[in-house]
Amino acid sequence: MNKINRADIKAGSHVKVVQKQDQRSGKLTEGVVKDILTKSATHPHGIKVRLESGIVGRVKELITKSTKV
């Protein structure tokens, strides 16, 4: 998996995140970014964000128009 930089993520970006309780299983949750919580440019486990649904997790994938099904 490619490292995702903080600069690649904007409010309104469509992403897949892993929540704290799902880290072992690797289950991803899809949503739209509301807030970026990580202050540093990168993080080894992914940039932490809050989705519009209120879910907090670390970004594992950016979903672009070309990757949407």
C-alpha positions as CSV (number, residue, x, y, z in Angstrom):
1,M,0.0,0.0,0.0
2,N,1.3,3.4,-0.9
3,K,2.0,6.0,1.9
4,I,-0.7,8.7,1.8
5,N,0.5,12.2,2.7
6,R,-1.6,14.7,4.6
7,A,-1.4,17.1,1.6
8,D,-3.2,14.5,-0.5
9,I,-6.3,14.6,1.8
10,K,-8.8,17.5,1.8
11,A,-12.1,18.0,3.6
12,G,-14.6,16.4,1.2
13,S,-12.2,13.7,0.0
14,H,-13.8,10.2,-0.4
15,V,-11.6,7.7,1.5
16,K,-11.5,4.3,3.2
17,V,-10.3,4.3,6.8
18,V,-9.5,1.6,9.4
19,Q,-11.1,2.3,12.8
20,K,-9.1,1.5,16.0
21,Q,-11.3,-1.6,16.8
22,D,-10.8,-2.9,13.2
23,Q,-7.0,-2.7,13.1
24,R,-6.5,-6.4,13.6
25,S,-9.1,-7.5,11.0
26,G,-8.2,-4.7,8.6
27,K,-11.9,-3.9,7.9
28,L,-12.2,-0.7,6.0
29,T,-15.0,1.9,6.4
30,E,-15.8,4.2,3.5
31,G,-16.7,7.9,3.9
32,V,-16.1,11.5,3.3
33,V,-13.5,13.5,5.2
34,K,-14.8,16.2,7.6
35,D,-11.7,17.0,9.6
36,I,-8.0,16.0,9.4
37,L,-6.8,15.1,12.9
38,T,-3.1,14.3,12.2
39,K,-0.9,17.4,12.3
40,S,2.3,15.9,10.8
41,A,2.8,15.5,7.0
42,T,2.9,11.7,7.2
43,H,2.2,9.0,9.7
44,P,3.4,5.3,9.6
45,H,-0.1,4.0,10.2
46,G,-2.0,6.5,8.1
47,I,-3.3,10.1,8.5
48,K,-6.1,10.2,11.2
49,V,-9.3,11.8,10.0
50,R,-12.9,12.3,11.2
51,L,-15.5,11.4,8.6
52,E,-18.8,13.3,8.1
53,S,-20.5,10.3,9.9
54,G,-18.4,11.0,13.0
55,I,-16.2,7.9,12.5
56,V,-12.5,8.4,13.4
57,G,-9.9,6.3,11.6
58,R,-6.7,6.3,9.7
59,V,-6.8,6.7,5.9
60,K,-5.7,3.5,4.1
61,E,-7.1,4.4,0.6
62,L,-8.1,7.5,-1.3
63,I,-11.0,6.9,-3.6
64,T,-10.9,8.8,-6.8
65,K,-13.4,8.8,-9.7
66,S,-11.3,6.3,-11.5
67,T,-11.3,3.8,-8.6
68,K,-15.0,4.1,-7.8
69,V,-17.2,1.3,-9.1
